[in-house]
Amino acid sequence: YKEAFDSLSRSSNVSLEHGIVRDLYKCIVNEGDFEKCEKVVEQYVEEELMNGFEIIDDESMDRWMAIIIATIKQTTPKCWPKNRGGHQICVNSVDGALYMFGGWDGHKDLADFWMFDIKCQSWKCLSQNVTNEGGPTARSCHKMCIDVQTKKIYMIGKYLENDKRASENLLSDFYCYDITCNTWELLSSDTSSQGGPSLVFDHQMAIDDEKKFIYIFGGNNFISLSACEDRSVHPIFMSIFVYNISKRQWRQIEKFNNVPLLRTGHSLLFSSKLKCLFLFGGHHQRYPTNDFHVFKTTEDGDLEYLHHLTTKNFLPESLCGFTHRSTIDSDRDEIYIISGVNKDATHQERSREFKQNSLWLYNIKNGLWYVIVKEMQQQQHNSSSSLSYLSSCFPVPRFAHQFVYDVVQKVHYLFGGNPNQDIINDVRLNDLWMMRLTHVDRVKVKKELQLLVREHRYIEMTYHDKTSALNYLQNELRQLVDLTDREQLEKVSNIFL
């Protein structure tokens, strides 16, 4: 079909194959030049044009480890946080610690504050109730971010039950926790009176700790509740706000042309390397969104909307909606997203979803998505204990959980959430998991690809000159074989036979 392919390519003026495939086809099929093919492979690898072939080491895909198993004797109220969902965790990668506040235990909001020591693999309760120490009240569906340079944590937002939505409770407080001094500061009792957001929940916040700006986008707020008889049908979405940490000032970003849909339950990530905000996913008026947007941040904290997005940037269908969680590695230019259970699904839909919990990687450089873990088999549980959820080698699908990333150690942590079980409606989890994704070494990728080329060259030589082929096998091909890799040795032996 080469003639038809060439004709279609000329008439449509559209590139129908990847440049790498085109160049390799030309070297091997058209020219029969294997040495040139090796050089092409080496060039592509060195120029990082084949990153899609070397994203994650296969051996790292099952690296979930339940930390609670190693510390099961410590699972007392003073040594391990209780079950919860709607909590928040932020990571101090410099000092090796996770900080967790609040959440909903299935019956009430929490105001406890915890620190997890990554090196010691143990929890420490910093406070059973920070409200008594000048901190925020018990809450869930709030958001936190950390300035690792100044070692300060910022917190805003909360969810209120219907019976607590009186006007006097609708003030948007804004807190800062100083890790070094172990003290809380109320930065504002009502941010809306200072040009900031009104009381909001299920929003997202991201921080540029170098320029000292905090960005808040989306979520539900409680303004004009009396005008809405049914909030589930007529949710109110807030827009983009920026907080200048140095000046302690709020301002609202002006509307953009082609502004993304306002939403709730989305992701907002900041790349310290690219100075960009990435916005994707969530719900708009109860419908899942799969769009993907990039904003460039300026020196004064403004945002410039980038318009060069294409369909390859859109979210995979399984990651659309409200319950996914995401992290970013600015050094690697990668975004990681884990799917969650749909909390609004029917019983039949939920039964199907309980068998899936996918993990994806988005490569910022080439704009492509990669599946790290497509699905993880899971069974229903009959116990409200988190320990019953540890029978498998990976965390169960859930929502209202936290999924965070230590950028220094390159490790993900997942804690708590709601497994959305029909058997026990108020069950929440307090299991802690960690996962390390190992990237394949670029040198290893280059050697494996060159070995593949030489294997095919050897096979072709056997049809014409068996003596030369044997000499090639013993020298050029053997140079790339890892003699400690049994699988590779077996493969080369089969080729010889």
C-alpha positions, 0 to 999 in steps of 0.5 A: 500500500506504499503507493496509495500512502504516498499518493494520499500524503501528497494530495492531502499535504498532511503528515500521516506518520511520526517523523521518527517512524518516517526516518527509521523506515527510510534507513532500514526499508528503503536504504538498508542502512542499519548503521545510519539507523543506529545514529538516527536512534541515538540522535532522537534519544539525545535530543529527548524526542523519544521520551514517550518510549522511556517514561516509566520503568515497567518494574516500578508500576506496582510500587504502591506500599501501605505505610500503615502495615509497617506501623500497625502497632501505632494505630492509636488516636495519638499516633495515627490520624482517624478516618476522614475525607475532604481533608488537606495535605501539603508537602514540605519536600525540603524538610521531608514532612507531610502536613494534614489538617481537618476533614470529615470523619463521616459524622463531623468536621475535624480540626486536628493537625498532623505532621508525617515524618517521611524519614521516620515513617511516623505521624505526630499530632501537632494539635487535636484542635487548632481552634484552641490555639488561634487556628481555623475552626473544624472544616472540610473541603478547604484548600492548603498550599505551602511556601517551602522557602518561608515554611508557611502554610496557607489555608482558605475555604470550607464546606457548610451544611445547610443548617449552618449557612446563616449570613453570619457564618458566611465569612471567608477566613484566611489563615497562615501556619508558621512551621518554624514557630508552630503558630497560627495567624488569621490573615483575614476574617473576611477575604471578600471585604478585601478584594478576595474570594467569598467563602468557597469550597471545592476550589483549587489553589496553587502557589508561586513561592518564588514570586510570592503569589497564591492563585485561586480558581473555581469552586462553589461559594455561598453568595446569594444562597437565598436566591437559589432554592436548589444549589445542586441545580444552580451552583455558583462558581467563583473566578480567578483571584491572586493573593500577593503574599508580600503585600498581603493584598487580594485582587481579581484577575480580569476576564480572558478571551476564550476564558475556560469554563468556571468549575468545581472539583478541578485541578490547578497546578503550578510549574516553578520551572515554566512559570505556568499554571495548568488548569483541567478537569472538574465539573461545570454545572454538574457536567464533567469537563475534559478541557486543558488550559495553560496560563503564563504567570507574569512578574506582577502575578498576572496571567496570560492565557496561552491559546495554542492548545490542541486536542492531544492536550485534552484529558482522557475520558477516565480522568474527567470529572470531580474525583481525580487528583493530580500532582506536578513535577516541574523538574521533569515537566510531568503531571500525574493524575489518578482517577477516583470513584464517581460519588454520584454514580448509580449502584450499577455504575459504581460496581463497575467503577470499583474495578478501576483506578487508573494512573496517568502521566502527562508530558508537558514537553510533547503534550501527550498522555501516557497510561502508567496503570490502566486499572486495578482490580478491587473488591467490595469490603464489609468492614468500616476499618481501614485495615480491611482495605489493605488486603490488596497491593494498591489503594482502593478507588475513592474520592475526597482523598489526598494525593500529594508528591514529594518533588525531592524524593520523587514519591507520591503519597495517598491518604484517606478518602471515601470509598463510596460503599453502599454497605456502610455509607459513613465509612471513611479511610485513614490508610496511607500509601506511598508510590515511587515511579522510576524513570528508565535511564536514557542510556539504557533506552538507547542501548535497547533500541540499538540492540533491536536494530542489531538483532534485525541486522543479524537476522538479515545477514544470516540469509546471505553470509552465515559466517559474517553473521556469526562474527557480527553476533559475537562482536557488535551484537554482544557489546550491547547485551547485558549478561546479567539480564536473563530475559535479554540473554534468552531473547538473543539466544532464541534469535541465534537458534 
